[in-house]
Amino acid sequence: MTTTHTNISDLTISSMVEGAYLIQDIQLCATRAGAPYLRATLSDATGSIAMVCWDYDGDLSPANNGSIVNVTGQVNTFRDAMQLCVEELDLANLCDWDASEVAGIVPAAPVDVDAYCALLSTLVDSISTPDIHDICDYLFYKHWSMFCTIPAGKSIHHAFLHGLLMHTVDMAIMANALAANKPTAIHRDLLLSGTLLHDIGKVLEFEISPVTGMVTGYSKRGNLIGHSVLGAMEVADAADTVGASEEVSLLLQHMLLAHHGDPATGAATVPMTVEAEILHDLDMLDSRRQICTENLSHVQPGECSPYVSVLNRKIYRHEISKCQPAKSQYQEDQTSAGESSASVGELADEPLRAVSDHPPCSEPVDPEFRRCTKLLPDGTLVPGVVIEGMFYPDDPYAWEF
């Protein structure tokens, strides 16, 4: 079946729209005069847009969050932001759709998913404290497939396929760098493991659409307990299973229970260790960075975004171009010596921490060619590929081995 579709990123004011989109955040409302209307968010692989359908008397309800709908309407503005005013709205019949058509509509993380899965395995394998490593290894083996696939949330941030994987790994990269910078003040394995596991409870908190893979709502446990406590319960069970010490179990549970920072914002307790405090800060940093990125995606340089309610402000897109990284001493030495990147494999003759035995999200196309990340002794993570057992960094002249 061929579907009609206009990418949301291509929409402009007054654009006429007829196509299929993912629908989320459905709200059934009424005007002051009592007339029914529906508000929601429409998404595709290129972005999202708020929508409203006046005088709505159809069958859609919040139970249809995460579904694909057929839409006809026109783009206008509401409170300085684009909004789609929908005239016709109904559920799409997906019986004749193929997987590629669904994938073209459902938003997904803008990262190399296989590389992120490999890096997640690398980070777990790099934990040297036995009890901490065993807890992480047990939980990721248990929840690997779902963890690497589901969104990190319903709408606030990383609300796309593989969003939980992206959010977690991006935070873990920052945690690893901080621990390497302050090795005497931060317990690297504790911070890294708490970061990797901080949202593990979301695999139990969410209800996921079997068609689109998106979050449609919250499970009974999600509503009554929440992901922070669910995650702590998973850690306690894993610690008992692998025979970890009570101290390690309590410290990890505390990090998960405190990672929202304050009971007023959903934390079960306040951070009481250095690692718990840093985890909270990293969670805020990465989630807000993603919120800014998503809200600036359709904003022109030199202009402000519409009001962002979760940040309680507008945000500005500056016009300063990204700087080019300076050449390292190694790059200058290699350039002057006239060496090519073909010899880079010889630089990586120390042991690799690459793809582990964790179940992969998808089978590699070529077992002799795989994405991986090398973990250097100073904590630096170097992305690259393994070809016939030899490691080649993506940027061979940016690193000193």
Buried (B, 14 or more C-beta within 10 A) or exposed (E): EEBEBBEBEEBEEEBEBEBBBBBBBBEBEEEEEEEBBBBBBBBBBBBBBBBBBEEBEBEBEEEBBBBBBBBBBBBEEEEEBBBBBBBEBEBBEBEEBEEEBBEBBBBBBEBEBBBBBBBBBBBBBBBEBBBBBBBBBBBBEBBBEBBBBBBBBBBEBBBBBBBBBBBBBBBBBBBBEBBBEEEEEBBBBBBBBBBBBBBBBBBBBBBBBEBBBBBBBBBEBBEEBBBBBBBBBBBBBBBEEBEBEEEBBBBBBBBBBBBBBEEEEEBBBBBEBBBBBBBBBBBBEBBBEBBBEBBBEBBEEEEBBBBBEEEEEBBBBEEEEEEEEEEBEBBEEBEEEEEEEEEBBEBBEEEBBBBBEBEBBEEEEEEEEBBBBBBBEEBBBBBBBBEEEBBBBEBBBBBEB
